[in-house]
C-alpha cells in the first residue's frame, strides 16, 4: 500500500468517530449506527485516495482531485447547509447515532476543514508536481509568465475579458454586492492617491471564459483569476491597486420545502430556486494572502462565522482541474500510463447490432427473451436509446410513456419523444422538477416537450418521482403488446458512460401490466394501484424488504440455506438495518456492497458479526442497486431505483423489479459475489469505522476491470 493510502486510512479512522458499544446493547442503541454525514465524508476520502495513490494513472489522479473537490462542494451546500437550517429553526432531532444537529455540525465542521485542506494539499504537493515531472503540466502565476506571453495575454484581456467584467465598488452610495453561489470573485483593495482614502471593490471572475488560459509553452497555463488580477488596474483608472485577493462563497442549498400542496407546482419550484439563490452563506473560501482586515470585512458583510472560513495557500476551487485531465498529451508513449485503458461499450449480444443488415427490430429481440443490460459495459445508445428511437419512428407504436429524472443537455431521447409526438404517437412523460440542482433544466425540458404535444406531468404532489422506467405500446398481429424498460439509473446518455447501472427490457405480460398501472398512478388519480410483480415506494417497498428478510431468517432457523446479498449507493434506513442485525443474530450471512453512506456497524459481537460491508470506488461511479434474498430453495433478486434510505422509501416514487429469468438472476449474483472478493479499489468497513483496502494480491484486476474483460470477450 502506498504512503498516501495509509494517510487516508488514518484520516478515515478519525472521521467516523463511532461510540463505544456497551455490553448487550438493544438494537436501538446509538453505538450501533455510524453517523450519516461522517460516513459520506469517508466516501469522499476514498475518492481522494485514488488521486493520492501513485498507482492511479496520472491524468485520472487529476480527474479524481476535481471529483473530490466537487463532491465536497455539494456536501457543504446540502448537508452542512441542512444542519445549519435545522439549528436556525430550533429543530432538535436526535440522529440514530445519538447526536444532536449541533453535535453533528461540530464534528462535521472540523472534518470538512481537514478534507478541504487535504484535497488542496494533494493537488499542490503530489498530483501537480507529478504532472509537471511527467508531462510538463504547470499552472503559472502572472509573475512567472514569460514576457512574450504577457504581451499577448494583455491584449487578450483588453479585447476579450475587460468588456465583460463589472467592477462593483462598495461605498455609502453603493451597497455590498450580491455574491452568487460558487462564483469565484476578486476582493480588490484600492486607494485614491489624491484623497488618501481606502476603498473596496468586488470583481466577479467570468465563467464565460475557460478557467485555464494556455501559454505558448505546451502544457502550461495561467488561471483566469490570476490573469484578471494582473490587469485589474484597467478597471479603476485613477486609483491605486493595493491588493487583489480571490475568494468564493458557498450558499445553503437546503431551503425550506413548501410544495406538499401547492396551487402551482412549477411556481413553487421556481420560488424555491429563487430562495436558494439568496440563501445564507455556509462557507467562505479565501486566499491565504488576504489581510485580516479584508477577511473580517467579507465575513461581516456575508455574515460568516470564523469556523466557516476556509483559508488556503493553494488555488481556490479545484473542481475545474477536471478539464486538465482531458488535455491531449502529444507524446503517444504516455497514453497507456496516463489514463485508464480506453473502454468502448459493447453491443448486447441478444439485441440487433447497429451494423446488422437484417431488418430485425428491438421489439422482435425483446419478444424472444428478457434482456439484462449493464451499463457502461453495454452500449446505452445501442440499447435503451435505440429502444426509444425505434418506438418513435415505428408506425405500429401507439404510445410511449417514460419518466425523466435527470437527462443529458442535448438528449437524443427527448428528441425522439418530440419526434414521436409530432408524428401523432401518444407520448406521456413524467418530468421530475424536484430533482435537486436540475430543477431549472427539467422545467425547460418539460416546456419543450409540452410545446411538441407531449402529455407532461410534473410529479406527484408531496412525493419526488425517482423511478426509472419506460413503456412502449405497439400494435401487433395478435393485438397490442407492451414493451418495458426499467432501470437503476437515469435516461442520460452522458452518465450512462460513467455510472454503472442495470436495466431490464421485457415484454412479459405481468411486469408490463404493472408498469402500465404505475404510469396511471403517475399521471392520473389512482392512489390505490396494486401490482403483481413490481414493488413500489412509498406503497409497498419497505414492507417487501422487511418480509423478504423475515423469510430468510425463518429459513435459517429451520436449517435451510439462507443469505442476504445487497448492493446499493447508500444504506441509512434504521428500521431495515435493524432487520439486517436480526438476520445476523439468526446466523444469516449478510453481504453488503455500499458505495457511500452506510450506517451499518459490522462485526459487533452478538449483533452484526455475520455482516460484511464493502465499498467500491473506481473509474466508473457504482450506481446500480441489486437486492438478493435466499431463503431455502427460493432466491429472489431485484433491481431497483431506490437505496435503503428513509427519504427514498417513504417520500419518493421508486420501483423495484424482480429478475425472474434464472440465467439473468445467476449473472447478477455472480457479479455481486465478484464484488466481495479482495480486489484493487475495493474497501472493507471495520467495526471501528475504518475502511481498509481489501486487495491482498489474489486478484490483480478491480471489479470493473474484470467486468470490462468479461463483456469484451463475449
TORBA-975489 format. One line per 5 residues: number of its first residue (from 1); their letters; for each residue y negated, z negated, x negated of C-alpha. Coordinates in Angstrom, 2 decimals. Each point is the difference from the previous one (the first is absolute). Layout:
NUM	A	Y:Z:X ~ ...
***
This chain:
1	XXXXX	0.00:0.00:0.00 ~ -3.46:0.85:-1.27 ~ -2.57:-2.71:-0.74 ~ -2.07:1.30:2.89 ~ 2.85:-0.58:2.42
6	XXXXX	0.46:-3.56:-1.23 ~ -3.72:-0.61:0.51 ~ 0.21:1.29:3.53 ~ 2.94:-2.28:0.77 ~ -2.03:-2.96:-1.24
11	XXXXX	-2.86:0.90:2.33 ~ 2.31:0.42:2.95 ~ 1.78:-3.29:-0.51 ~ -3.42:-1.68:0.25 ~ -1.33:2.04:2.91
16	XXXXX	2.54:-0.73:2.74 ~ -0.34:-3.80:-0.32 ~ 2.98:-1.06:2.15 ~ 0.23:-3.58:1.27 ~ 2.88:-2.23:-1.13
21	XXXXX	3.02:0.01:2.30 ~ 1.01:-3.44:1.30 ~ 3.58:-1.05:0.55 ~ 1.50:1.46:3.19 ~ -3.16:1.70:1.34
26	XXXXX	-0.27:1.32:3.54 ~ -0.39:3.76:0.38 ~ -3.65:-0.59:0.90 ~ -0.81:-1.74:-3.26 ~ -2.96:1.66:-1.84
31	XXXXX	1.88:-0.01:-3.31 ~ 2.37:2.68:1.34 ~ -2.77:2.58:0.44 ~ -2.03:1.69:-2.67 ~ -3.67:0.65:0.72
36	XXXXX	-0.54:3.48:1.41 ~ -3.26:0.74:-1.85 ~ 1.27:-1.19:-3.38 ~ 3.19:1.97:0.57 ~ -2.08:3.15:0.42
41	XXXXX	-1.82:-0.73:-3.26 ~ 3.40:-0.33:-1.66 ~ 0.79:3.51:1.22 ~ -3.15:1.33:-1.64 ~ 0.97:-1.74:-3.25
46	XXXXX	3.15:2.11:0.09 ~ -2.12:3.12:0.43 ~ -2.17:-1.05:-2.92 ~ 3.13:-0.66:-2.05 ~ 0.79:3.72:0.13
51	XXXXX	-3.42:0.70:-1.49 ~ 0.42:-2.60:-2.74 ~ 3.54:0.99:-0.93 ~ 0.04:2.42:-2.93 ~ 3.24:1.50:1.32
56	XXXXX	-1.90:1.49:2.95 ~ -1.28:3.52:-0.82 ~ -3.61:-0.12:-1.16 ~ -1.72:1.94:2.80 ~ 2.01:-1.97:2.55
61	XXXXX	-1.25:-3.22:-1.61 ~ -3.52:1.25:0.66 ~ 0.93:0.78:3.60 ~ 1.47:-3.47:0.57 ~ -3.22:-1.58:-1.28
66	XXXXX	-1.82:1.87:2.76 ~ 2.62:-0.96:2.59 ~ -0.15:-3.70:-0.94 ~ -3.80:0.03:0.14 ~ -0.02:1.76:3.37
71	XXXXX	2.62:-2.40:1.37 ~ -2.08:-2.99:-1.07 ~ -3.10:1.47:1.64 ~ 1.88:0.27:3.27 ~ 1.36:-3.54:-0.32
76	XXXXX	-3.47:-1.45:-0.50 ~ -1.39:1.94:2.96 ~ 2.81:-0.89:2.40 ~ 1.69:-3.21:-1.06 ~ -2.80:-1.90:-1.75
81	XXXXX	-2.40:1.26:2.64 ~ 2.36:-1.11:2.77 ~ 0.31:-3.53:-1.39 ~ -3.77:-0.28:-0.40 ~ -0.48:1.06:3.60
86	XXXXX	2.51:-2.61:1.19 ~ -1.84:-2.70:-1.90 ~ -3.42:1.16:1.21 ~ 1.25:-0.04:3.60 ~ 1.35:-3.52:-0.37
91	XXXXX	3.60:1.09:0.45 ~ 2.51:-2.46:-1.47 ~ 3.40:1.70:0.03 ~ 2.67:-1.43:-2.27 ~ 2.16:2.64:-1.65
96	XXXXX	3.80:-0.23:-0.18 ~ -0.39:-1.21:-3.58 ~ -2.03:-2.97:1.28 ~ -3.39:1.11:-1.30 ~ -3.26:0.27:1.89
101	XXXXX	-2.26:3.04:-0.29 ~ -2.24:-1.96:-2.40 ~ 2.95:-0.94:-2.21 ~ 1.29:3.57:-0.02 ~ -3.44:1.38:-0.83
106	XXXXX	-0.37:-2.41:-2.92 ~ 3.32:1.16:-1.47 ~ -0.69:3.65:0.70 ~ -3.50:0.01:-1.46 ~ 1.29:-1.10:-3.37
111	XXXXX	3.00:2.34:0.17 ~ -2.15:3.00:0.94 ~ -2.37:-0.72:-2.90 ~ 2.96:-0.17:-2.40 ~ 1.40:3.27:1.28
116	XXXXX	-3.38:1.74:-0.04 ~ -0.49:-1.03:-3.63 ~ 3.55:1.01:-0.91 ~ -0.40:3.50:1.48 ~ -3.17:0.58:-2.01
121	XXXXX	1.51:-1.49:-3.14 ~ 3.08:2.22:0.39 ~ -2.26:3.04:0.10 ~ -2.31:-0.99:-2.84 ~ 2.48:-1.62:-2.36
126	XXXXX	3.20:1.95:0.64 ~ -0.08:3.17:2.05 ~ -3.32:1.51:-1.09 ~ 0.75:-0.52:-3.74 ~ 3.49:1.45:0.44
131	XXXXX	-1.48:3.04:1.76 ~ -2.56:0.44:-2.77 ~ 2.64:-0.17:-2.71 ~ 2.37:2.39:1.78 ~ -2.26:2.67:1.51
136	XXXXX	-3.53:-0.88:-1.09 ~ -1.09:-1.23:3.43 ~ -3.28:-1.89:-0.34 ~ -2.58:-1.38:2.43 ~ -3.27:-0.01:-1.92
141	XXXXX	-3.19:-1.99:0.58 ~ -3.22:2.02:-0.25 ~ -0.70:-1.41:-3.46 ~ 3.17:1.67:-1.33 ~ -0.61:3.42:1.57
146	XXXXX	-0.79:2.65:-2.65 ~ -3.53:1.45:-0.04 ~ 1.02:3.47:1.22 ~ 1.83:-1.57:2.94 ~ -3.00:-2.22:0.75
151	XXXXX	-2.38:2.92:0.35 ~ 2.44:1.87:2.25 ~ 0.66:-3.04:2.16 ~ -3.71:-0.79:0.30 ~ -0.55:3.45:1.48
156	XXXXX	2.98:-0.57:2.31 ~ -1.41:-3.32:1.20 ~ -3.46:1.43:0.68 ~ 1.42:3.03:1.82 ~ 3.01:-1.42:1.88
161	XXXXX	-0.30:-3.78:0.25 ~ -3.66:-1.10:0.12 ~ -0.65:1.94:3.25 ~ 2.70:-1.94:1.87 ~ -0.92:-3.45:-1.33
166	XXXXX	-2.05:-2.35:2.16 ~ -1.64:-2.85:-1.92 ~ -0.57:-2.97:2.30 ~ -2.65:-2.45:-1.17 ~ -0.09:-3.61:1.14
171	XXXXX	-3.44:-1.49:0.67 ~ -1.85:-1.66:2.91 ~ -0.28:3.34:1.79 ~ 3.52:1.21:-0.78 ~ 2.78:-2.45:0.80
176	XXXXX	3.24:-0.26:-1.93 ~ 2.00:3.12:0.88 ~ 3.32:0.13:1.78 ~ 2.83:0.28:-2.55 ~ 2.90:2.01:1.41
181	XXXXX	3.57:-1.16:-0.39 ~ 1.81:0.93:-3.23 ~ -2.98:2.00:-1.26 ~ -0.90:-0.12:-3.68 ~ -3.65:-0.91:-0.53
186	XXXXX	-2.44:-0.54:-2.82 ~ -2.30:-3.02:-0.07 ~ -3.15:1.19:-1.79 ~ -2.47:-2.49:-1.45 ~ -3.49:1.48:-0.56
191	XXXXX	-3.40:-1.12:-1.25 ~ -3.38:1.47:0.78 ~ -1.63:0.37:-3.43 ~ -3.46:-0.02:1.50 ~ 0.45:-3.13:2.10
196	XXXXX	2.70:-1.78:-1.99 ~ 1.98:-0.60:3.19 ~ 3.80:0.12:0.33 ~ 1.76:1.94:2.74 ~ 3.49:0.68:1.31
201	XXXXX	1.50:3.23:1.35 ~ 3.42:1.12:1.07 ~ 1.42:3.47:-0.68 ~ 3.24:1.02:1.70 ~ 2.33:2.00:-2.22
206	XXXXX	0.73:3.23:1.90 ~ 3.57:0.50:1.24 ~ -0.69:3.70:0.44 ~ 0.49:0.49:-3.75 ~ 3.11:-0.59:-2.10
211	XXXXX	0.33:-3.47:-1.54 ~ 0.98:1.30:-3.44 ~ -2.39:2.60:-1.46 ~ 1.66:2.08:-2.77 ~ -1.46:0.24:-3.48
216	XXXXX	0.44:2.99:-2.28 ~ 2.80:-1.71:-1.90 ~ 3.32:0.43:1.84 ~ 1.16:-3.07:1.93 ~ -3.32:-1.83:-0.43
221	XXXXX	-2.15:-1.13:2.93 ~ -2.98:-2.09:0.95 ~ -0.02:-1.97:3.28 ~ -2.60:1.28:2.44 ~ -1.55:-3.48:0.30
226	XXXXX	-0.62:-0.03:-3.76 ~ -1.53:3.46:0.23 ~ -2.31:-1.03:2.85 ~ -0.93:-3.24:-1.77 ~ -0.99:1.91:-3.15
231	XXXXX	-2.42:2.14:2.03 ~ -1.16:-2.51:2.60 ~ -3.52:0.01:-1.50 ~ -0.52:3.42:1.60 ~ 0.04:-1.72:3.38
236	XXXXX	-2.76:-2.45:-0.91 ~ -2.80:1.82:-1.86 ~ -2.70:-2.41:-1.10 ~ 2.42:-2.94:-0.10 ~ 1.86:-1.50:-2.94
241	XXXXX	3.78:-0.32:0.45 ~ 1.07:-3.40:-1.32 ~ 3.68:0.15:0.94 ~ 2.58:1.80:2.13 ~ 3.08:-1.87:1.19
246	XXXXX	2.88:1.41:2.09 ~ 1.31:-2.00:2.96 ~ 2.23:0.53:3.04 ~ 0.45:-1.88:3.28 ~ 3.09:-0.40:2.16
251	XXXXX	-0.53:-0.72:3.69 ~ 2.33:-1.72:2.45 ~ 2.22:2.49:1.84 ~ 1.30:-2.64:2.42 ~ -2.60:0.15:2.76
256	XXXXX	0.69:-1.73:3.34 ~ 2.18:1.99:2.41 ~ -1.05:0.31:3.61 ~ 1.93:3.01:1.27 ~ 2.72:-1.69:2.04
261	XXXXX	-1.62:1.21:3.21 ~ -2.90:2.32:-0.89 ~ -1.77:2.26:2.44 ~ 0.14:2.74:-2.65 ~ 2.48:-0.31:-2.88
266	XXXXX	-1.73:2.60:-2.18 ~ -3.37:-1.71:0.45 ~ 1.61:-3.34:-0.84 ~ 1.47:1.41:-3.21 ~ -3.28:1.69:-0.93
271	XXXXX	-1.82:-3.30:0.48 ~ 2.52:-1.75:-2.22 ~ -0.58:2.60:-2.71 ~ -3.74:-0.63:0.21 ~ 0.62:-3.75:-0.31
276	XXXXX	2.27:0.55:-3.01 ~ -2.73:2.01:-1.73 ~ -2.37:-2.96:0.18 ~ 2.63:-2.72:-0.47 ~ -0.60:-2.87:-2.45
281	XXXXX	0.53:0.56:-3.71 ~ 3.19:-1.65:-1.24 ~ -0.18:1.10:-3.64 ~ -2.76:0.94:-2.43 ~ 1.07:1.74:-3.22
286	XXXXX	-2.59:0.07:-2.75 ~ -0.23:1.30:-3.53 ~ 0.31:-2.66:-2.67 ~ -3.37:0.97:-1.49 ~ -1.88:-0.92:3.17
291	XXXXX	-2.47:-2.85:-0.64 ~ 0.48:-3.19:1.97 ~ -3.30:0.49:1.78 ~ 1.04:3.41:1.36 ~ 3.41:-1.35:1.00
296	XXXXX	-1.59:-2.90:1.85 ~ -2.41:2.38:1.75 ~ 2.90:2.18:1.22 ~ 2.06:-3.01:1.05 ~ -2.89:-1.34:2.03
301	XXXXX	-0.76:3.29:1.73 ~ 3.68:0.71:0.73 ~ 0.89:-3.64:0.82 ~ 2.87:-0.11:-2.51 ~ 1.21:-3.37:-1.38
306	XXXXX	0.88:-0.38:-3.67 ~ 3.75:0.12:0.61 ~ -0.30:3.52:1.44 ~ -1.81:1.44:-3.04 ~ 2.23:2.01:-2.33
311	XXXXX	-1.49:0.56:-3.44 ~ 1.57:2.55:-2.32 ~ -0.80:1.55:-3.35 ~ 1.99:3.05:1.03 ~ -0.88:2.91:2.32
316	XXXXX	-0.46:-1.12:3.58 ~ 2.34:1.68:2.50 ~ 3.13:1.29:-1.69 ~ 1.36:1.67:3.15 ~ -1.35:3.32:-1.28
321	XXXXX	2.12:0.00:-3.18 ~ 2.63:1.55:2.26 ~ -1.93:3.26:-0.46 ~ 0.59:-0.19:-3.75 ~ 3.75:-0.19:0.55
326	XXXXX	-0.08:3.58:1.29 ~ -1.80:1.43:-3.03 ~ 1.52:3.08:-1.57 ~ 1.12:-0.75:-3.54 ~ -0.13:3.26:-2.01
331	XXXXX	2.83:-0.88:-2.37 ~ 3.22:0.68:1.92 ~ 1.94:-2.19:-2.41 ~ -1.33:-3.02:1.84 ~ 1.14:1.07:3.47
336	XXXXX	3.32:-1.83:0.01 ~ -1.34:-3.23:-1.48 ~ -3.25:-0.17:1.98 ~ 1.24:0.19:3.55 ~ 3.04:-0.67:2.12
341	XXXXX	2.24:3.08:0.11 ~ -1.21:2.40:2.66 ~ 1.72:-0.21:3.37 ~ 0.17:2.75:2.59 ~ 1.36:-1.20:3.36
346	XXXXX	3.23:1.73:0.94 ~ 0.83:1.86:3.19 ~ 2.42:-1.89:2.22 ~ 3.39:1.76:-0.22 ~ 0.53:-0.13:3.78
351	XXXXX	-3.33:1.56:0.89 ~ -1.04:3.65:-0.31 ~ -1.20:0.71:-3.51 ~ -3.52:1.48:-0.26 ~ 1.40:3.05:-1.81
356	XXXXX	2.95:0.45:2.37 ~ -0.22:3.54:1.46 ~ 1.99:-0.98:3.10 ~ -1.65:-0.78:3.32 ~ 1.56:-3.46:0.22
361	XXXXX	-2.56:-2.40:1.40 ~ -0.67:-3.68:-0.50 ~ 1.15:-0.59:3.55 ~ 3.36:1.68:-0.62 ~ 0.53:-2.18:-3.07
366	XXXXX	-0.89:-3.21:1.84 ~ 2.31:0.91:2.90 ~ 2.91:0.19:-2.45 ~ -0.43:-3.49:-1.48 ~ -2.40:-2.86:-0.50
371	XXXXX	-2.10:0.45:-3.14 ~ -1.03:-2.98:-2.13 ~ -3.10:0.78:-2.06 ~ -1.04:-1.97:-3.06 ~ -3.47:0.67:-1.35
376	XXXXX	-1.23:0.81:-2.58 ~ 3.46:1.04:-1.11 ~ 0.20:2.40:2.95 ~ -2.89:2.37:0.58 ~ -2.27:-1.15:2.83
381	XXXXX	-1.47:3.48:0.33 ~ 3.42:1.65:0.43 ~ 1.24:-2.57:2.51 ~ -2.46:-2.01:2.10 ~ -2.94:2.36:-0.38
386	XXXXX	2.23:3.01:0.70 ~ 1.45:-1.78:3.06 ~ -3.48:-0.32:1.53 ~ -1.13:3.46:-1.12 ~ 3.08:1.71:1.45
391	XXXXX	-0.54:-1.88:3.24 ~ -3.65:1.07:0.08 ~ 0.90:3.70:-0.24 ~ 3.21:0.05:2.06 ~ -0.60:1.48:3.49
396	XXXXX	2.98:-1.99:1.31 ~ -1.63:-3.33:-0.86 ~ -1.40:-1.69:3.10 ~ -1.55:-3.14:-1.48 ~ -0.78:-1.75:-3.28
401	XXXXX	-0.80:-3.71:-0.20 ~ -0.65:-2.12:-3.06 ~ -1.79:-3.01:-1.42 ~ -2.64:0.26:-2.73 ~ -0.76:-3.21:-1.89
406	XXXXX	-1.18:1.41:-3.32 ~ 0.00:3.65:-0.96 ~ -1.32:2.12:-2.86 ~ -3.54:1.37:-0.25 ~ 0.96:3.62:0.69
411	XXXXX	3.09:-0.70:2.07 ~ 2.27:3.01:0.61 ~ 1.67:-2.01:2.76 ~ -3.26:-0.45:1.88 ~ -0.69:3.70:-0.49
416	XXXXX	3.40:0.85:1.52 ~ -0.63:-2.30:2.97 ~ -3.34:1.70:0.66 ~ 1.61:3.45:-0.20 ~ 2.72:-1.09:2.42
421	XXXXX	-2.55:-1.28:2.52 ~ -2.06:3.15:-0.29 ~ 3.12:2.06:0.77 ~ 0.62:-1.96:3.18 ~ 2.64:-2.50:-1.13
426	XXXXX	-0.44:-3.48:1.43 ~ -0.95:-2.21:-2.94 ~ -0.54:-3.77:0.21 ~ -1.00:-2.11:-3.01 ~ -0.50:-3.72:-0.38
431	XXXXX	-2.76:-0.38:-2.61 ~ -0.23:-3.60:-1.17 ~ -3.70:-0.70:-0.53 ~ 0.61:-3.57:-1.16 ~ 1.74:1.07:-3.23
436	XXXXX	-1.91:-2.03:-2.58 ~ -2.44:2.04:-2.14 ~ 1.07:3.21:1.78 ~ -1.84:-0.70:3.25 ~ -2.79:2.54:-0.48
441	XXXXX	2.36:2.71:-1.18 ~ 2.40:-0.57:2.88 ~ -2.80:0.10:2.57 ~ -1.07:3.34:-1.48 ~ 3.60:1.31:0.17
446	XXXXX	0.24:-1.12:3.60 ~ -3.20:1.82:0.95 ~ 1.18:3.15:-1.75 ~ 3.34:-0.09:1.81 ~ -1.71:-0.61:3.35
451	XXXXX	-2.26:2.99:-0.58 ~ 3.12:2.16:-0.38 ~ 1.47:-1.20:3.29 ~ 2.38:-2.63:-1.36 ~ 0.61:-3.03:2.22
456	XXXXX	-1.19:-2.85:-2.25 ~ 0.58:-3.71:0.56 ~ -1.72:-2.48:-2.28 ~ 2.49:-2.83:-0.02 ~ 1.21:-2.71:2.32
461	XXXXX	-2.60:-2.61:0.86 ~ 0.67:-3.22:-1.91 ~ 2.59:1.60:-2.30 ~ -0.10:2.18:-3.08 ~ 2.43:2.92:0.13
466	XXXXX	1.86:0.34:-3.29 ~ 3.23:1.62:1.22 ~ 0.54:3.30:-1.83 ~ 1.59:2.52:2.35 ~ -0.08:3.61:1.18
471	XXXXX	1.69:1.69:2.94 ~ 0.49:3.67:0.88 ~ 1.29:1.21:3.38 ~ 1.48:3.50:-0.15 ~ 1.27:2.35:2.71
476	XXXXX	3.61:1.01:-0.76 ~ 2.83:1.85:1.77 ~ 1.53:-3.19:1.39 ~ -3.34:-1.56:0.96 ~ -2.77:-1.87:-1.82
481	XXXXX	1.04:-1.79:-3.19 ~ -1.99:-2.65:-1.84 ~ -0.18:-0.18:-3.79 ~ -1.46:-3.05:-1.70 ~ -1.12:-1.25:-3.37
486	XXXXX	-0.42:-3.70:-0.67 ~ -1.19:-1.29:-3.35 ~ -0.85:-2.99:-2.13 ~ -3.16:1.73:-1.25 ~ -3.10:1.89:1.10
491	XXXXX	-0.40:3.69:0.78 ~ -1.93:0.56:-3.19 ~ 0.86:2.85:-2.36 ~ -1.72:-1.68:-2.94 ~ 1.61:-3.44:0.21
496	XXXXX	3.38:1.60:0.78 ~ 0.02:0.98:-3.69 ~ -0.98:-3.51:-1.12 ~ 1.75:-2.40:2.40 ~ 3.72:-0.50:0.56
501	XXXXX	0.86:0.34:3.69 ~ 2.96:0.84:2.19 ~ -0.08:2.20:3.08 ~ 2.61:0.99:2.55 ~ 0.10:3.35:1.80
506	XXXXX	2.33:0.05:2.99 ~ 0.59:1.62:3.38 ~ 2.38:-2.72:1.18 ~ -0.58:-0.66:3.71 ~ -0.44:-3.79:-0.02
511	XXXXX	-2.54:-0.26:-2.85 ~ -1.86:2.99:1.48 ~ -0.25:-1.66:3.40 ~ -1.14:-3.24:-1.61 ~ -2.75:1.67:-1.97
516	XXXXX	-1.13:1.84:3.13 ~ -0.29:-3.40:1.69 ~ -1.99:-1.36:-2.95 ~ -2.54:2.82:0.29 ~ -0.29:-0.70:3.72
521	XXXXX	-0.90:-3.56:-0.95 ~ -2.51:1.14:-2.62 ~ -1.85:2.48:2.21 ~ 0.49:-1.40:3.50 ~ 0.44:-3.20:2.00
526	XXXXX	3.63:-1.01:-0.56 ~ 0.19:-3.44:-1.66 ~ 3.56:-0.69:1.21 ~ 1.77:2.87:-1.75 ~ 3.57:-0.67:-1.05
531	XXXXX	1.88:1.66:-2.86 ~ 3.66:0.54:-0.79 ~ -0.19:0.52:-3.75 ~ -3.64:-0.28:-1.06 ~ -1.27:-3.45:-0.96
536	XXXXX	-3.71:-0.50:0.58 ~ -2.66:-2.59:-0.73 ~ -1.42:-2.00:1.53 ~ 2.60:0.29:2.81 ~ 3.36:-0.62:-1.66
541	XXXXX	-0.10:0.37:-3.78 ~ -0.29:-3.67:-0.92 ~ 2.77:-0.94:2.45 ~ 2.23:2.80:-1.30 ~ -0.23:-1.11:-3.63
546	XXXXX	0.66:-3.60:1.07 ~ 3.04:1.09:2.01 ~ 1.45:2.08:-2.84 ~ -0.43:-2.81:-2.53 ~ 1.69:-2.38:2.44
551	XXXXX	2.94:2.42:0.34 ~ 0.34:0.10:-3.79 ~ 0.00:-3.82:-0.16 ~ 2.68:-0.18:2.70 ~ 2.12:2.54:-1.86
556	XXXXX	-0.23:-2.07:-3.18 ~ 0.95:-3.13:1.92 ~ 3.18:1.71:1.24 ~ 0.97:1.13:-3.50 ~ -0.98:3.64:0.43
561	XXXXX	-1.98:2.10:-2.44 ~ -3.68:-0.66:0.36 ~ -3.06:1.21:-1.84 ~ -3.73:0.60:0.52 ~ -1.66:2.75:-2.05
566	XXXXX	-3.69:0.67:0.62 ~ -2.72:2.12:-1.63 ~ -3.65:-0.16:0.97 ~ -3.54:-0.19:-1.33 ~ -0.84:-3.53:1.10
571	XXXXX	2.00:-2.95:1.32 ~ -2.19:-2.83:1.27 ~ 1.10:-0.80:3.58 ~ 1.04:-3.65:-0.02 ~ 2.34:0.10:3.00
576	XXXXX	2.07:2.84:-1.45 ~ -0.01:-1.67:-3.41 ~ 1.48:-3.08:1.67 ~ 2.73:2.24:1.40 ~ 0.70:1.26:-3.53
581	XXXXX	0.15:-3.59:-1.27 ~ 2.50:-0.83:2.75 ~ 2.07:3.00:-1.03 ~ -0.02:-1.18:-3.61 ~ 1.03:-3.48:1.08
586	XXXXX	2.92:1.62:1.87 ~ 1.12:1.65:-3.26 ~ -1.29:3.49:0.82 ~ -1.13:2.04:-3.05 ~ -3.59:1.04:0.72
591	XXXXX	-1.44:2.72:-2.24 ~ -3.68:0.78:0.39 ~ -1.95:2.81:-1.64 ~ -3.65:-0.79:0.66 ~ -2.69:1.93:-1.83
596	XXXXX	-2.98:-2.27:0.63 ~ -0.74:-3.20:1.90 ~ 3.04:-2.22:0.43 ~ -0.07:-3.56:1.31 ~ 3.76:-0.49:-0.47
601	XXXXX	0.90:-2.54:-2.69 ~ 3.46:0.98:-1.24 ~ 2.50:-2.16:-1.82 ~ -0.88:-3.37:1.54 ~ 3.20:-2.10:0.14
606	XXXXX	1.19:-0.59:3.54 ~ -2.57:2.43:1.39 ~ -0.11:3.39:-1.68 ~ 2.49:0.03:-2.87 ~ 1.60:3.12:1.51
611	XXXXX	-3.28:1.95:0.16 ~ -1.07:2.45:-2.70 ~ -3.45:1.63:-0.03 ~ -0.80:3.13:-2.02 ~ -3.19:2.02:-0.33
616	XXXXX	-0.29:3.57:-1.27 ~ -3.31:1.25:-1.41 ~ 0.23:3.51:-1.41 ~ -1.67:3.43:-0.03 ~ 0.39:0.39:3.79
621	XXXXX	-1.16:-2.69:2.40 ~ 3.07:-1.56:1.63 ~ -0.93:0.31:3.68 ~ 3.22:0.41:1.99 ~ 1.48:-2.68:2.25
626	XXXXX	3.77:-0.18:0.46 ~ 1.82:-2.85:1.72 ~ 3.77:-0.48:-0.32 ~ 2.18:-2.60:1.73 ~ 3.76:-0.27:-0.52
631	XXXXX	1.87:-2.20:2.48 ~ 3.72:0.48:-0.43 ~ 0.94:3.58:0.86 ~ -3.48:0.73:1.38 ~ -2.69:1.28:-2.34
636	XXXXX	-3.45:0.72:1.40 ~ -2.60:1.85:-2.09 ~ -3.53:0.75:1.20 ~ -2.98:1.82:-1.44 ~ -3.35:-1.26:1.21
641	XXXXX	-3.76:0.24:-0.24 ~ -0.36:-3.80:0.06 ~ 0.13:-2.66:-2.67 ~ 1.01:-3.54:0.90 ~ -3.51:-1.32:0.55
646	XXXXX	-1.24:-1.81:3.08 ~ -2.83:2.49:0.53 ~ 2.45:2.93:-0.14 ~ 2.50:-1.57:2.37 ~ -2.42:-1.51:2.52
651	XXXXX	-3.23:2.02:-0.16 ~ 1.09:3.58:-0.71 ~ 1.96:2.76:1.64 ~ 2.82:0.54:-2.49 ~ 3.36:1.73:0.18
656	XXXXX	3.41:-0.32:-1.63 ~ 2.83:2.49:0.41 ~ 3.68:-0.71:-0.66 ~ 1.74:2.43:-2.33 ~ 3.30:0.62:1.78
661	XXXXX	1.48:2.77:-2.11 ~ 2.53:-1.66:-2.33 ~ -0.76:2.20:-3.01 ~ -3.76:-0.49:0.32 ~ 0.40:-3.72:0.50
666	XXXXX	2.15:-0.28:-3.12 ~ -2.56:1.99:-1.98 ~ -2.71:-2.48:0.93 ~ 2.19:-2.94:-0.99 ~ 0.79:1.69:-3.33
671	XXXXX	-3.71:0.39:-0.70 ~ -0.65:-3.66:0.78 ~ 2.89:-1.17:-2.17 ~ -1.36:2.10:-2.87 ~ -3.38:-1.68:0.48
676	XXXXX	1.64:-3.38:-0.65 ~ 1.42:0.99:-3.39 ~ -1.76:-1.13:-3.20 ~ -2.20:2.99:-0.73 ~ -3.31:0.76:-1.69
681	XXXXX	-3.02:-0.70:2.25 ~ 2.05:-2.31:2.21 ~ -0.97:-3.67:0.21 ~ 1.81:-3.06:1.31 ~ -1.73:-2.95:1.67
686	XXXXX	1.01:-3.40:-1.34 ~ -0.07:-3.31:1.93 ~ -3.05:-1.15:-2.00 ~ -1.98:3.06:1.09 ~ 0.35:2.04:-3.19
691	XXXXX	0.80:3.70:0.24 ~ 2.08:1.05:-3.01 ~ 1.23:3.40:-1.06 ~ 3.66:0.58:0.84 ~ 0.64:2.71:-2.61
696	XXXXX	2.80:-1.16:-2.26 ~ 0.85:3.34:-1.59 ~ 2.80:0.77:2.46 ~ -1.96:2.80:1.64 ~ -2.58:2.05:-1.88
701	XXXXX	-1.34:1.71:3.12 ~ -2.26:-1.61:2.54 ~ 1.06:0.31:3.64 ~ -2.46:2.83:0.56 ~ 1.21:1.86:-3.09
706	XXXXX	3.58:-0.37:1.22 ~ -0.88:1.38:3.44 ~ -1.94:2.92:-1.47 ~ 3.03:0.93:-2.07 ~ 2.37:-0.34:2.96
711	XXXX	-2.15:2.11:2.31 ~ -0.59:2.64:-2.69 ~ 3.76:0.29:-0.56 ~ 0.83:0.57:3.65
***
